Amino acid sequence: MKKIIIIVCLFPFFTFAQYQGKDVQLYVEEYGGYAVKLMQEDLIPASIRLAQAIYATEAGTNKLCKDANNHFAILCLEDHQGNSFTVKKGNERICYQSYTYPAVSFADHTLYLRRNKSFAPLFALPITDYKAWAKGLQQGKYCADDTYANSLINIIENYGLAHFDELGVKKMEEEAAKRADKAENIYFESGVEVVVQKEQKIKMGKTPVSQECRKDSVIIEEEKTNPALAIFTAKEFEYQPAYYPQAKRNVYENNKIKFVLAKKGDTYEDISRELKLPESAIREYNDVYDQTTQPIEGEVIYIQAKNKKSPIAYHTIKMGESPRYIAQKYAVPLEILYQRNNYSAEEFSVNNIICIACKK
């Protein structure tokens, strides 16, 4: 079981020069949009996240931020073996996490708030009530500073950070409306979005006698849910970044298999050209054999052959999950998934428990 990450305030361990308004402006210009994006995914107010980061990093000016990409003073775990940033406090040495990418520091911040029961009440608060969030963080002992809540509120109000919450809510509403037109059913499982697309069935009325517009010639469209169209999408903060020299976008790993997230308008040809891989190979890695099929925004696209092994032995099928969706979720080949479940369509019914990597 993964250990809970501990976060503490920086100020007991460092002495900083006072940051300036221009430092805040530069920090917000760089990370404001990202905070809004994460707000839509993990429901943490962008203003709160930015204020906490500004408080902890002195608006991105301290060494922990510059040298270690650590934006929330996240400490090393007891069994930490990765990169670290060490600070001396008298005879004591404080070990902080060091990251290759700032996004991973933001992801650890999300996990800490989500997994710590002390902060569970925060997610029942209105997402735009930054004052209540600030007070809740102090009550949950996020920071030992008795003025922590007021410090966050002052940062938000002095620099107009509540604007990012308004922007986040607006984008969430727009996205919800947009997806309502495209999907019959959207739900989340372990932070990963499952999209069941709509399939359009077209019925023609009577053939019109002339080109004149007549009611009985109108095309009638019926929309129905097709579980076979479930597509496995993911969020950036859900996975650790991985190195891939040809990629111009971030690369991640799932079950030790590298993948990228499709951008809006991407085609398999676009991705293959960028990564210098044959399009046929990428389609094969992702079990896509219909040449007319293209990825949707946020879809997980594996860029190497999937793993026959998996740390997950079994999976209980939920509504909207297709065999391919499950194969993509666990990064195992679809053929292997079929093989382990006797090539039986009945095995893939809702509520059935299927074998992912069980011992037969």
C-alpha positions as CSV (number, residue, x, y, z in Angstrom):
1,M,0.0,0.0,0.0
2,K,1.3,3.4,-0.9
3,K,2.2,5.6,2.1
4,I,0.6,8.9,2.6
5,I,2.7,11.8,1.5
6,I,3.4,14.3,4.3
7,I,3.4,18.0,3.5
8,V,4.7,20.7,5.8
9,C,5.1,24.4,5.6
10,L,8.4,25.7,4.4
11,F,8.8,28.7,6.6
12,P,10.1,26.9,9.8
13,F,13.1,25.8,7.8
14,F,13.9,28.7,5.5
15,T,14.5,32.4,5.7
16,F,13.5,34.2,2.5
17,A,13.8,37.7,1.0
18,Q,10.3,39.1,0.6
19,Y,8.9,38.3,-2.8
20,Q,7.4,41.0,-4.9
21,G,4.2,41.5,-6.9
22,K,6.0,40.9,-10.2
23,D,7.1,37.5,-8.8
24,V,3.5,36.6,-8.1
25,Q,2.5,37.8,-11.6
26,L,5.1,35.6,-13.3
27,Y,4.2,32.6,-11.2
28,V,0.5,33.0,-11.9
29,E,1.2,33.5,-15.6
30,E,3.0,30.2,-15.7
31,Y,0.8,28.1,-13.5
32,G,-2.6,29.8,-13.4
33,G,-3.9,28.0,-16.5
34,Y,-2.6,24.6,-15.2
35,A,-4.4,25.2,-11.8
36,V,-7.6,25.9,-13.7
37,K,-7.2,22.7,-15.7
38,L,-6.6,20.7,-12.5
39,M,-9.6,22.3,-10.8
40,Q,-11.8,20.8,-13.5
41,E,-10.3,17.4,-12.8
42,D,-9.8,17.1,-9.0
43,L,-12.2,19.8,-7.8
44,I,-9.6,21.8,-5.8
45,P,-10.2,25.6,-6.2
46,A,-7.5,27.0,-8.5
47,S,-7.2,30.1,-6.2
48,I,-6.4,27.8,-3.2
49,R,-3.9,25.8,-5.1
50,L,-2.1,28.9,-6.4
51,A,-2.2,30.6,-3.0
52,Q,-0.7,27.5,-1.3
53,A,2.0,27.3,-3.9
54,I,2.8,31.0,-3.7
55,Y,3.0,30.7,0.1
56,A,5.3,27.7,0.0
57,T,7.6,28.8,-2.7
58,E,7.7,32.5,-2.2
59,A,6.0,32.9,-5.6
60,G,8.4,30.5,-7.2
61,T,11.6,32.3,-6.0
62,N,13.0,29.8,-3.4
63,K,15.5,27.1,-4.0
64,L,13.1,24.2,-3.2
65,C,11.0,25.4,-6.2
66,K,13.8,26.4,-8.5
67,D,16.1,23.4,-7.8
68,A,13.7,20.7,-7.0
69,N,10.4,21.6,-8.8
70,N,8.7,21.1,-5.4
71,H,5.9,23.6,-5.2
72,F,4.2,22.5,-1.9
73,A,7.1,21.5,0.4
74,I,6.4,17.8,0.0
75,L,8.6,15.7,2.3
76,C,10.4,12.5,1.3
77,L,8.7,9.3,2.3
78,E,10.4,7.0,4.8
79,D,11.5,4.6,2.0
80,H,12.3,7.4,-0.5
81,Q,14.9,6.3,-3.1
82,G,14.4,8.9,-5.8
83,N,15.8,12.4,-6.1
84,S,15.7,14.6,-3.1
85,F,16.5,18.1,-1.8
86,T,18.0,18.3,1.7
87,V,17.8,21.2,4.0
88,K,19.8,21.6,7.3
89,K,18.0,22.8,10.4
90,G,20.6,22.8,13.2
91,N,21.8,19.2,13.5
92,E,18.7,17.9,11.7
93,R,18.5,17.3,7.9
94,I,15.1,17.7,6.3
95,C,14.5,15.7,3.1
96,Y,12.2,17.1,0.5
97,Q,11.0,15.4,-2.7
98,S,12.7,16.6,-5.9
99,Y,10.8,16.3,-9.2
100,T,11.8,16.3,-12.8
101,Y,8.5,18.0,-13.7
102,P,6.4,20.5,-11.7
103,A,3.3,18.6,-12.6
104,V,4.3,15.7,-10.4
105,S,4.5,18.1,-7.4
106,F,1.0,19.3,-8.2
107,A,-0.1,15.7,-8.4
108,D,1.3,14.9,-5.0
109,H,-0.5,17.9,-3.6
110,T,-3.8,16.5,-5.0
111,L,-3.1,13.1,-3.6
112,Y,-2.4,14.5,-0.2
113,L,-5.6,16.4,0.0
114,R,-7.6,13.5,-1.4
115,R,-6.2,10.8,0.8
116,N,-6.0,12.6,4.1
117,K,-9.3,12.3,6.0
118,S,-8.7,15.6,7.7
119,F,-9.4,17.3,4.4
120,A,-12.4,15.3,3.3
121,P,-14.9,18.0,4.5
122,L,-13.3,20.4,2.1
123,F,-14.7,18.6,-0.9
124,A,-18.3,19.2,0.4
125,L,-17.7,23.0,0.3
126,P,-18.6,25.2,-2.6
127,I,-15.7,25.2,-5.0
128,T,-15.7,29.0,-5.2
129,D,-15.7,29.5,-1.4
130,Y,-11.9,30.0,-1.0
131,K,-12.3,31.4,2.6
132,A,-14.0,28.2,3.8
133,W,-11.3,26.2,2.0
134,A,-8.5,28.2,3.6
135,K,-10.0,27.8,7.1
136,G,-10.6,24.1,6.5
137,L,-6.9,23.6,5.5
138,Q,-5.8,25.3,8.7
139,Q,-8.3,23.2,10.8
140,G,-7.0,20.0,9.1
141,K,-3.5,21.1,10.2
142,Y,-2.1,21.4,6.7
143,C,0.3,24.0,8.2
144,A,1.5,24.7,11.7
145,D,1.3,28.4,11.1
146,D,-1.6,29.8,13.2
147,T,-2.2,32.5,10.5
148,Y,-2.2,30.1,7.6
149,A,-5.8,30.6,6.6
150,N,-5.5,34.4,6.7
151,S,-2.3,34.2,4.7
152,L,-4.0,32.3,2.0
153,I,-7.0,34.6,1.9
154,N,-4.8,37.6,1.8
155,I,-2.8,36.2,-1.1
156,I,-6.0,35.4,-3.0
157,E,-7.6,38.8,-2.5
158,N,-4.4,40.8,-3.0
159,Y,-3.7,39.2,-6.3
160,G,-7.2,38.6,-7.6
161,L,-6.8,34.8,-7.7
162,A,-10.6,34.2,-7.3
163,H,-10.8,35.0,-11.0
164,F,-9.2,31.6,-11.7
165,D,-12.0,29.9,-9.8
166,E,-14.6,31.7,-11.9
167,L,-12.8,30.7,-15.0
168,G,-12.6,27.1,-13.8
169,V,-16.3,26.9,-13.1
170,K,-17.1,28.5,-16.5
171,K,-14.9,25.9,-18.3
172,M,-16.5,23.1,-16.3
173,E,-20.0,24.2,-17.3
174,E,-19.0,24.6,-21.0
175,E,-17.3,21.2,-21.0
176,A,-20.3,19.5,-19.3
177,A,-22.6,21.0,-21.9
178,K,-20.3,20.0,-24.8
179,R,-20.0,16.4,-23.5
180,A,-23.7,16.1,-22.9
181,D,-24.1,16.5,-26.7
182,K,-21.6,13.8,-27.4
183,A,-22.0,11.2,-24.6
184,E,-24.9,9.3,-23.2
185,N,-23.1,8.4,-20.0
186,I,-20.0,9.8,-18.3
187,Y,-18.7,8.6,-15.0
188,F,-15.4,8.4,-13.1
189,E,-13.6,5.5,-11.7
190,S,-10.4,6.0,-9.6
191,G,-10.0,9.4,-11.1
192,V,-10.2,8.2,-14.7
193,E,-13.0,9.2,-16.9
194,V,-15.1,6.7,-18.8
195,V,-16.9,8.0,-21.8
196,V,-19.7,6.1,-23.4
197,Q,-20.2,7.8,-26.8
198,K,-23.5,8.1,-28.5
199,E,-24.1,6.2,-31.7
200,Q,-26.4,7.8,-34.2
201,K,-29.0,5.7,-36.0
202,I,-30.6,7.5,-38.9
203,K,-34.1,6.6,-40.1
204,M,-35.4,8.1,-43.3
205,G,-39.0,9.1,-43.7
206,K,-41.0,8.7,-46.8
207,T,-39.3,9.7,-50.0
208,P,-40.4,13.2,-51.0
209,V,-42.2,13.6,-54.3
210,S,-40.3,16.8,-55.1
211,Q,-37.5,19.0,-53.6
212,E,-40.2,20.8,-51.6
213,C,-39.6,20.7,-47.9
214,R,-42.1,18.3,-46.4
215,K,-42.6,17.0,-42.9
216,D,-42.5,13.4,-44.0
217,S,-39.1,13.8,-45.5
218,V,-37.4,15.0,-42.4
219,I,-34.5,12.8,-41.1
220,I,-35.2,11.5,-37.7
221,E,-32.2,10.8,-35.5
222,E,-32.3,8.3,-32.5
223,E,-29.5,8.2,-30.0
224,K,-28.6,5.1,-28.1
225,T,-25.8,4.1,-25.8
226,N,-23.3,1.7,-27.3
227,P,-21.1,0.2,-24.6
228,A,-18.7,-1.0,-27.2
229,L,-17.7,2.6,-27.8
230,A,-16.3,3.1,-24.3
231,I,-13.0,4.8,-24.5
232,F,-10.2,4.9,-21.9
233,T,-9.1,8.4,-21.1
234,A,-6.8,9.7,-18.4
235,K,-5.6,12.8,-16.7
236,E,-2.0,14.1,-16.6
237,F,-1.7,14.0,-12.9
238,E,-2.8,10.3,-12.6
239,Y,0.5,8.9,-13.9
240,Q,4.2,9.4,-13.5
241,P,6.0,11.0,-16.5
242,A,8.4,8.9,-18.6
243,Y,11.2,9.8,-20.9
244,Y,10.8,9.5,-24.6
245,P,13.2,11.6,-26.7
246,Q,11.1,12.0,-29.9
247,A,8.0,13.2,-28.1
248,K,7.0,16.9,-28.2
249,R,4.3,16.2,-25.6
250,N,4.5,14.6,-22.1
251,V,4.9,10.8,-22.0
252,Y,3.6,8.7,-19.1
253,E,3.7,5.1,-18.0
254,N,0.9,2.6,-17.1
255,N,1.9,-0.9,-16.1
256,K,5.4,-0.1,-17.3
257,I,4.1,0.8,-20.8
258,K,4.7,4.3,-22.2
259,F,1.7,6.3,-23.5
260,V,0.7,9.7,-24.6
261,L,-2.6,11.5,-24.3
262,A,-4.3,12.4,-27.5
263,K,-4.9,16.1,-28.1
264,K,-8.0,17.6,-29.6
265,G,-8.0,16.9,-33.4
266,D,-5.2,14.3,-33.2
267,T,-5.1,11.4,-35.6
268,Y,-3.0,8.3,-35.4
269,E,-1.0,9.6,-38.3
270,D,-0.2,12.8,-36.4
271,I,1.0,10.8,-33.4
272,S,3.0,8.3,-35.4
273,R,4.7,11.2,-37.3
274,E,5.6,13.0,-34.1
275,L,7.0,9.8,-32.4
276,K,8.6,8.5,-35.5
277,L,6.7,5.2,-35.2
278,P,4.7,3.4,-37.9
279,E,1.0,4.3,-37.7
280,S,0.2,0.6,-38.1
281,A,2.3,-0.2,-35.0
282,I,0.5,2.4,-32.8
283,R,-2.9,1.1,-34.0
284,E,-1.7,-2.5,-33.1
285,Y,-0.4,-1.4,-29.7
286,N,-3.9,0.1,-29.0
287,D,-6.0,-2.7,-30.5
288,V,-7.4,-0.3,-33.2
289,Y,-8.1,-2.2,-36.4
290,D,-10.7,0.0,-38.0
291,Q,-8.7,2.4,-40.2
292,T,-11.4,5.1,-40.0
293,T,-11.2,5.2,-36.2
294,Q,-9.3,8.2,-34.7
295,P,-8.5,9.0,-31.0
296,I,-10.6,11.4,-29.0
297,E,-9.1,14.2,-26.8
298,G,-7.5,12.8,-23.6
299,E,-7.5,9.2,-24.9
300,V,-4.6,7.0,-23.7
301,I,-2.5,6.0,-26.7
302,Y,0.2,3.4,-26.0
303,I,3.4,3.9,-27.9
304,Q,4.9,0.4,-27.3
305,A,3.4,-3.1,-27.1
306,K,1.3,-3.6,-24.0
307,N,2.4,-5.8,-21.1
308,K,1.2,-9.4,-20.8
309,K,1.6,-9.1,-17.1
310,S,-0.3,-6.9,-14.6
311,P,-0.3,-6.4,-10.9
312,I,-4.1,-6.6,-11.1
313,A,-5.4,-10.1,-11.1
314,Y,-9.2,-9.6,-11.5
315,H,-11.6,-6.8,-12.6
316,T,-15.4,-6.4,-12.0
317,I,-17.0,-5.1,-15.1
318,K,-19.1,-1.9,-14.8
319,M,-21.6,-0.4,-17.1
320,G,-20.1,1.0,-20.3
321,E,-16.8,-0.9,-20.1
322,S,-15.9,-2.8,-23.2
323,P,-13.2,-5.5,-23.5
324,R,-10.9,-2.9,-25.3
325,Y,-11.6,-0.3,-22.6
326,I,-10.5,-2.8,-19.9
327,A,-7.4,-3.9,-22.0
328,Q,-6.4,-0.2,-22.3
329,K,-7.1,0.5,-18.6
330,Y,-4.6,-2.2,-17.5
331,A,-2.3,-1.9,-20.4
332,V,-2.6,-5.5,-21.5
333,P,-3.2,-6.8,-25.0
334,L,-6.8,-7.3,-26.0
335,E,-6.0,-10.7,-27.4
336,I,-4.5,-11.8,-24.1
337,L,-7.6,-10.5,-22.2
338,Y,-9.8,-12.6,-24.5
339,Q,-7.6,-15.6,-24.1
340,R,-7.6,-15.5,-20.3
341,N,-11.4,-15.3,-20.4
342,N,-12.0,-18.2,-22.8
343,Y,-12.9,-15.9,-25.7
344,S,-16.4,-15.8,-24.3
345,A,-18.6,-12.8,-24.9
346,E,-20.7,-13.7,-21.9
347,E,-17.6,-13.3,-19.6
348,F,-17.6,-9.6,-20.4
349,S,-21.1,-8.9,-19.1
350,V,-21.8,-6.2,-16.5
351,N,-20.9,-7.3,-12.9
352,N,-18.9,-10.3,-14.1
353,I,-15.5,-10.8,-12.6
354,I,-12.9,-11.3,-15.3
355,C,-9.3,-12.4,-15.3
356,I,-6.7,-9.7,-16.0
357,A,-3.6,-11.5,-15.0
358,C,-4.8,-14.3,-12.8
359,K,-3.2,-17.7,-12.6
360,K,-5.3,-20.3,-14.4
